[in-house]
Amino acid sequence: MHKQNTGKGLKARLDHMFTDREFFMRSHGQVRFLTISARLQKRLFYTVAAALIFWLLVTLAMMVNQLTVTSERMALAQKEAEVNSTESRVANYKASIEDVAADLKQRQDVLDQMTEQFVGEQTEAAETAAQKQADEQLFENTRKISAAFPEAARLAELEARQIKFARRLTMAAIQRTKQAEEAIRKFGLNPEKLTKNSMAAMGGPLIPFFSNKDQQLHPTLERLNLALQRMDALERTLIAIPSGKPSSTGMISSSYGYRRDPFTGGGAMHSGIDFKGPRGLPILAAAGGKVTHAGWKSGYGKTVEITHGNGLMTRYAHLSKIGVTTGQKIEQGIQLGAMGSTGRSTGTHLHFEVRLNGRAINPRPFLEANSDVLKIKAIARQRASSPKRTESGADRG
């Protein structure tokens, strides 16, 4: 009964607030009446209130997500500090030197596998003040362990070297990740959006690092593993971005954007760049990928389309002949066909398009990549195609 009375009382107060209101306006001797009904006032009030509540909920969700990510990072750092502390390591050595030796051997196997799979030759990273302080603490811990257990001195030194190596490798991976991010942005693309799907699409059979199921990955190796996974995703994304010229000719007959249509004379959107050249001039793949269309396409004539991953696709149109087939996997620079004038065309040329998630974007940034960007891409391509990495079974299922 009390709840019903409360509800009726609230409704009565709202009804009292939102009553029909009339406004009088006088202009040039004429009086006009403007009526705003109570129903319209209520609708406006509820709309504004709902929008405000929605905004507050979205803001709260973003804050909670940020706090969760921050807390996870802090927890990992704290866990790493605890595992690497003098007390924890002394207790491990005291329990069983044989077990520690076996653990260190397994850890070395993990480091070797990670190095071959993701990096190849280690990249030198700049040593920070925090890194120097961590190394000094690591050296001090090793000295204390060696003093307390002389028979474990060599193992303690080996463990310290492994942790130091893993940290250096993590810094190198972070450095290469930043270089890849910067290179992707210079193409006018967002690295976070491009790698979102590739980071989520991972699978394959479970091959644990350790034979003991109860044994977890060392926090230092866990941090290294995360850094290497992100570096791998970004460098693979960078490799897939078109950067090679689709033709040896440098004559551009029509640029990307609005232009006068050559057939109708009216304004129209040109979704690519036209390269003018002789009939039969080789047409080359701007990046590696999979041929998803090789044949006739309305308006484009004989056309080849290559899907590069992460939503990127390149289109090569008006060809005189096609030299690839649908489903074929190709590398950058492979000849796709020859220049022609098939389809809706006024003369021999190549129509080149770059599309992102089905939407045409300006190809010029991809064709004008500077030498620094191409160098970073070449290093990433060399790492991805190295024999060691292929043998290590780094392909994702």
N, C-alpha and C positions, 0 to 999 in steps of 0.2 A: 504493500500500500504506500509505503514511504517513497519507494522508487518511482511509482506511478505519479505521485504528487510532485516529485522533483522534476520528472520529465515534462509534466504539464506546465509546471512553473517556468522551466527554461523555454518551452515553446511559446508561452505567453509573453515572456520578455522579448524574444526574437520578433514576435508579431508586433509588439509595441514599438520596437526599433525600426522595423521596415513597414511603414505605412505609406499609402499613396501621398505623394508630394507634388504640389503645383508651384510652378515658378512663373512670375509675371515679368514680361519683357516689353518695354515701351520704346518705340522707335518711330520718329517722324509723326508723332501724334497718334500712332496706332498701338494698341495693347494686344499682345499675344500671350497665350497660355501654353506652357510646356508641362506635361504631366509625366511623372516617372512613377510607374506602378510599384507596389510592394513586391510583386513577383519578380520584376526585373531587378530590383535592388537585391533580393535574396540570391538570384542567380549570379549576379556579379560578385556578391560577397562570398558565396560558396566556391566560385571559380578561382578567385584570388586566394582563398584559404587553402584550396586543394593544391594549387600551384606552389604555394609557400611550403606546405607540408611535404610535397614531393621533393622540392629543392633541399629541404632540411634532411630528408631521408637519404637522398643521393650524397649530400655532403657528409653525413654521418657514416655511410657505407665506405666512402673513399678514405675517411679518417681511420676507420677500423682496419681497412685493408693495409694502409700505410703503417699503422702501428703493428699489425701482425708481421709484415715483412721485416720491419725494424727489429722486432723482438726475436724473430727467427735468426737474423744475422747476429744479434747480440748473444743469443743462446749458443750458436755455433762457435763464436769467438771465445765465450766463456768455457765451453766444453773443451775446446782446443787448448786453452791455457791450463785447464785442470789436468788434462792428459799429459801435457808437456811439463808439468810442474815437477820440481825436485822430489817432493814427497811421493807422488804417484809413481814416478819412475824408479825410485829407490825400492818401493814396495814390490814392484814388478820384478826387479832384479833379485831381490831377497827371496821371493817365492820360488823361482826356478830359472836359473840361467839358461837351461836347455830350452825351455819354452820360449824365452825371449829371443834366443838365437833363431829358432824356427820362425817366429813371428817376423823378425827382421828380414829373413830370407824371402818370406812371402811378400813382405812390403817392397823389397827390391824388385821382385818379379812384377808387381803392380806398377811401379815407377817405370820400369823398362817398357812395359806394354803401353802405358799411357804416352810415353815419349815417342815410341815408334808409330803409334796409331794416330796421334793428333799433331805432333810437332815435327818429327824427323830430327833435324839438327836444331839444337836448343838456341833460341834467340836470346841475346844478352839484354837484360833489363836494367834500367837505372836503379842504383841502390839508394833507398830513401833513409832518412834519419830513423824512422820507425823500424825499418828492416835491420839497420845496424844495431839498434837497441835489442831487438829480438835475438839477433845472433850472439850478442854479448851475454844475454841471459841464458841462451842455450849452452854456450861455452862454460859458463859458471856452473850450470847444473851438471854438465859432464865432469867437471873437475871434482865436484862434491861426491858424485857417484864413484869415480875412480878412487877417491881417497877412502871412501867407506868400504868398497868392495874391489880391491886391486885385481882380482881374477876376472871382473866384469869390465875392466877398463876398455878393452878393445871393442867390446859390444856397445858400450856407451858411446864411444867415438863414432862407430859405424851408424848408430841410430841418429846421432847429432848431424852427421853428414847427410843422411837421407832426408831428415826434416828440413835442413837448410836447402838441399837440392829441390825438394818439393815446393818450398816457398819461392825459390828463384824461378822455377818453372811456372808457378802460378802468376808471378809478376810478368813473365814473358808472355803468357797467354792473354793476360789483361791488356798488355801493351798492344799486341797484335789485334785484339778485339777492337780497341779504340781506333786503330788505323783502318780496319775494315769498315767500322761505322762511319768514319769521316769520308772514306772513299765512296760509300753508298750514298751519303748525303750530297756529294758533289754531282751525282747523277740526277739530283732533284727528287730522290726517293727517301722514304722514311724507313730506317733499318728496323725499328721496333715492329712496325706493321708487316714488313716483309718476312721477318723471321718468326712471327707469332705462330703461324701454322706449322712451320718446319720444326720448331722446338716442341710442339705438342704431338706431332706425328712421329712417334718413335716406338719401336717394338722389337720383336725377335726373341729367340730362346734365352732363358736365364742361364748365364755362365758366371757363377759367383767368383769373386776374387779369392776367397778363402774356402777351403774344404769344410771348415767348421762353420755350420749354419749360425751358431750363436755369436760368432765373432763379427763385430761391426767394423766398417771402414774407419780408419783413423781420421779424426777431424781435419788434420792437415791434408790428407789425401782426398777427403770429401770436398774440401774447399777447392783443391786442384781439379778434381773431377768436374765440378760445376763450371769452373773457369774455362776448362778445355772444351766442354760441351757447347758453351755459348760461343767460344771462338770458332769452333767447327761450323756451327750453324750460320754465323755471319760470313765466314769466308766462303762457304758453299753458296750462300746467297749472292755474294759479290761475283763469284765465278759465273753464275747464271745470267748476270746482267749483260745485255748486248753492248759491245764496245768496239767490235770490228766493223770496218766499212764493207757494205754489201756489194760494192762495185769499185773497180779501179778508176772509174771516171770521176772527176771532181766537178762536173758541170751540173748545177742544180737548175732545173727549168721551172720548178714550182715549189714553194716552201709550205710549211705547215701553217694552217690557219684559214681565215676567210679570204676568198678570192672570187674573181669573175669566172663562172663556169665556162669552159671552152666550147660547150655545145649549145647551151641555152643563153649564155650572155648574162644571166642573172647571178646574184650573190649566192655563194654556196660555201660550205665548210670543207676544206681539204684536210683529210685526216692523216696525211703522211708527207713525205718529201719525194719529189720526182727527180731522178737522175737521168740526164740525157746522154745517149751514147750510141754506138753502132749496133746493128742487129747481130746477135750471136755473142755479144760480150759476156764473159762468165759472171754469174751472180753468186755471191758467196754468203755463207751463214755468218751473221753478226755475233753469234754466241752458240755454244753447244746446247743441245736439247733433243727433243723428240719431235719428229715430223707428224703433225696431227691433221694436216690436209695437204694433198698433192694432186691437183687436178683443176678442173674448170670451176670458177666461182663467178656468179652473176655480177656483171659490171667490171670485175677485176680481170677477167680472162683466165689464162693459165696462171695458177697461183700456188705458192708454197707457204704454209704456215708452220712455224716451229714454236712449241711450248717449252719454255725454259725453267718453269717452276716458280713458286711464290707469286703466281698470278701474272707473270710476264709472258708475252707472246709477240713474235715478230712476223710480219706478213710481207711477201715479195710477189708483186703482181705484174700483169701484162707480159709474162714471159713468152718467148717463142717456143721453148721446149723445157721440159722438166726432167731432171736427172736423179730424183730421189723418189721414194715410195712412202706412203702413209705407214706410220709405226716405226720407221727407221730411226735409229739413234745416231746422231752426228756430232762432230766436234766443230769448234769455231774455225772458219776459213774453208770449210768443205764446199765444193761447188754444188749449188742446188739446181741450176739450170742456166738458161741463156736469155739475154735481154731481147725483148720483142715489142709487139704492139697489139696484143690480143685484147679482147674485151672492149670496154668503153675508153678508147684511146685515140688521140689525134696523131701520134707518131711514135717512133721507137724510143722507149724509155723504161726505167724501173720505178715502180711506185713502192716505196718502202714505208712500212708502218711499225710502230711500237705500241702495244696495248697492255694496260695494267688492269686486271680483273675485268676484261672485256671493254674497257674504255680507252679510246685513242688518246695518247699523250704525245707531246712534241719530241720527235726523235733526235733533234739537234744536240741536246746535252750528251746523248749516248755516243754520238759520232765525234764529239769534240772533247773527249776526256783527255786531261793532261797527262804528261809522262809519269808524274808521281802516282796517280791513281792506277795507271796501267801497270806500273812496277809492283804495287801492292797486290794487284789482281794476279800478276804473273807468279809471284811468290806463293799465293794461296793455291793457284792451279798446280804448281809444282808439288806442293805438299799433298794435295788431294790425289794426285796421280802417281805418287811415289810407290815403287815396288813393295817397300816394307809395309806401307799402310794397307796395300791390297792383300798382302799375305796375312796380316793380322786379323783379317775378317772384320773390317770396320764398317762394312756396308750395313745399312739399317733395313730391317724388314718391316 
